[in-house]
Amino acid sequence: MAKHKSDSRRIDLKSKLCDSMVALLNQQLADTLDLYTQVKQAHWNVVGPHFIALHELFDKLAEALEEPVDDIAERITALGGVAEGTARTAARQSRLPEFPRGRIDGRKAVTALADRYAALAASTRAAIETAAQAGDADTSDLFTGISRGLDKALWFLEAHLAE
């Protein structure tokens, strides 16, 4: 948990609030990093008649997750915390289910990713509320922006599932 030195910390948020936000942010960081790796897994292993379209879509979706991951980690450090962003930490702490192993049919890959995006979007909206209720408008705003991006990606995925 973040430890603050009163002589070096100038952010006008209480240490207890910073510590709780760091914990919240690190949880979302683990989930978002995990989603990033799962999207790359889908990108590498998707097969089927829509291979190239999905391969390219998954690569763009993974790329779009890089900025939120960085923003979350930087907010953690701005609050005096330590960003816990290794693959091992993300795997251990993520609340997302594991992505199916091996080659995966395009429709199944899209469904699996849509489920994971929906879960992360829901936990991000909960984080918006948690941060707002705690009195950290900036962290809440950060999560609001991330939520919009997740919803857009989910829309792209769900469009591929429409009959």
C-alpha positions as CSV (number, residue, x, y, z in Angstrom):
1,M,0.0,0.0,0.0
2,A,1.2,3.5,-0.6
3,K,3.2,5.2,2.1
4,H,3.4,9.0,2.0
5,K,5.9,11.3,3.5
6,S,4.3,14.6,4.5
7,D,7.4,16.5,3.4
8,S,7.4,15.1,-0.1
9,R,3.7,14.6,-0.9
10,R,1.9,17.7,-2.1
11,I,-1.3,16.2,-3.6
12,D,-4.2,17.6,-1.7
13,L,-5.8,14.2,-1.0
14,K,-5.6,12.4,2.4
15,S,-3.2,9.5,2.6
16,K,-6.1,7.1,3.5
17,L,-8.0,8.1,0.4
18,C,-4.9,7.8,-1.8
19,D,-4.3,4.3,-0.3
20,S,-7.8,3.2,-1.1
21,M,-7.7,4.6,-4.6
22,V,-4.3,2.9,-5.2
23,A,-5.9,-0.4,-4.2
24,L,-8.9,0.2,-6.5
25,L,-6.6,1.3,-9.4
26,N,-4.3,-1.7,-9.0
27,Q,-7.3,-4.1,-9.2
28,Q,-8.4,-2.4,-12.4
29,L,-4.9,-2.4,-13.7
30,A,-4.7,-6.2,-13.2
31,D,-8.0,-6.8,-14.9
32,T,-7.1,-4.4,-17.8
33,L,-3.7,-6.0,-18.3
34,D,-5.2,-9.4,-18.3
35,L,-7.8,-8.4,-20.9
36,Y,-4.9,-7.0,-23.1
37,T,-3.1,-10.3,-23.0
38,Q,-6.3,-12.2,-23.7
39,V,-7.1,-10.0,-26.7
40,K,-3.5,-10.7,-28.0
41,Q,-4.1,-14.5,-27.4
42,A,-7.2,-14.2,-29.6
43,H,-5.3,-12.2,-32.2
44,W,-2.6,-14.9,-32.5
45,N,-4.9,-18.0,-32.4
46,V,-8.1,-17.0,-34.2
47,V,-9.1,-19.3,-37.1
48,G,-12.0,-19.5,-39.5
49,P,-13.5,-17.8,-42.5
50,H,-13.3,-14.3,-41.0
51,F,-9.7,-14.7,-39.9
52,I,-8.1,-11.6,-41.4
53,A,-10.9,-9.3,-40.3
54,L,-10.8,-10.6,-36.7
55,H,-7.0,-10.8,-36.6
56,E,-6.8,-7.1,-37.4
57,L,-9.7,-6.2,-35.1
58,F,-8.2,-8.0,-32.2
59,D,-4.9,-6.2,-32.8
60,K,-6.6,-2.8,-32.8
61,L,-8.5,-3.7,-29.7
62,A,-5.3,-4.7,-27.9
63,E,-3.6,-1.5,-29.0
64,A,-6.5,0.5,-27.7
65,L,-6.0,-1.0,-24.2
66,E,-2.4,0.2,-24.0
67,E,-3.3,3.8,-23.2
68,P,-5.8,2.9,-20.4
69,V,-3.2,0.6,-18.8
70,D,-0.6,3.3,-18.8
71,D,-3.1,5.9,-17.5
72,I,-4.1,3.7,-14.6
73,A,-0.5,2.9,-13.7
74,E,0.4,6.6,-13.9
75,R,-2.5,7.6,-11.7
76,I,-1.4,5.0,-9.1
77,T,2.1,6.5,-9.0
78,A,0.7,10.1,-8.9
79,L,-1.2,9.1,-5.8
80,G,2.0,7.9,-4.2
81,G,1.4,4.2,-4.8
82,V,3.3,1.5,-6.7
83,A,1.7,0.2,-9.9
84,E,1.6,-3.6,-9.8
85,G,1.8,-4.2,-13.5
86,T,3.7,-7.4,-14.1
87,A,2.1,-10.3,-16.0
88,R,2.3,-12.5,-12.9
89,T,0.6,-10.0,-10.7
90,A,-2.1,-9.4,-13.3
91,A,-2.7,-13.1,-13.7
92,R,-2.8,-13.6,-9.9
93,Q,-5.2,-10.7,-9.2
94,S,-7.4,-10.6,-12.3
95,R,-11.1,-11.3,-11.9
96,L,-11.5,-12.2,-15.5
97,P,-11.9,-15.8,-16.6
98,E,-9.1,-17.3,-18.5
99,F,-9.3,-17.2,-22.3
100,P,-9.7,-20.6,-24.0
101,R,-6.4,-22.3,-25.0
102,G,-5.3,-23.3,-28.4
103,R,-6.7,-22.3,-31.8
104,I,-10.2,-20.8,-31.5
105,D,-13.0,-20.3,-34.0
106,G,-13.7,-16.7,-34.8
107,R,-17.2,-16.6,-33.4
108,K,-16.1,-18.3,-30.2
109,A,-13.2,-15.9,-29.9
110,V,-15.5,-12.9,-30.3
111,T,-18.0,-14.2,-27.8
112,A,-15.2,-14.9,-25.2
113,L,-13.8,-11.4,-25.7
114,A,-17.2,-9.8,-25.5
115,D,-17.9,-11.5,-22.2
116,R,-14.6,-10.3,-20.8
117,Y,-15.0,-6.7,-22.1
118,A,-18.5,-6.6,-20.6
119,A,-17.1,-7.8,-17.2
120,L,-14.3,-5.2,-17.3
121,A,-16.8,-2.5,-18.3
122,A,-19.0,-3.4,-15.4
123,S,-16.2,-3.3,-12.9
124,T,-15.0,0.0,-14.3
125,R,-18.4,1.5,-13.9
126,A,-18.4,0.3,-10.3
127,A,-14.9,1.8,-9.9
128,I,-16.3,5.2,-11.2
129,E,-18.9,5.2,-8.4
130,T,-16.4,4.0,-5.7
131,A,-13.9,6.7,-6.6
132,A,-16.7,9.4,-6.8
133,Q,-18.2,8.4,-3.5
134,A,-14.7,8.4,-1.9
135,G,-14.1,12.0,-3.1
136,D,-11.6,11.4,-5.8
137,A,-13.1,13.0,-8.8
138,D,-9.9,12.6,-10.9
139,T,-9.8,8.9,-10.5
140,S,-13.5,8.7,-11.2
141,D,-13.0,10.8,-14.3
142,L,-10.2,8.5,-15.4
143,F,-12.4,5.5,-15.1
144,T,-15.2,7.3,-17.0
145,G,-13.0,7.7,-20.0
146,I,-11.8,4.1,-19.8
147,S,-15.4,3.0,-19.6
148,R,-16.3,4.8,-22.8
149,G,-13.5,3.0,-24.7
150,L,-14.5,-0.4,-23.3
151,D,-18.1,0.1,-24.3
152,K,-17.0,1.1,-27.8
153,A,-14.9,-2.1,-28.1
154,L,-17.8,-4.2,-26.8
155,W,-20.0,-2.6,-29.5
156,F,-17.5,-3.6,-32.2
157,L,-17.4,-7.2,-30.8
158,E,-21.1,-7.5,-30.5
159,A,-21.6,-6.3,-34.1
160,H,-19.8,-9.4,-35.2
161,L,-22.2,-11.6,-33.2
162,A,-25.4,-10.1,-34.7
163,E,-27.4,-12.5,-36.8
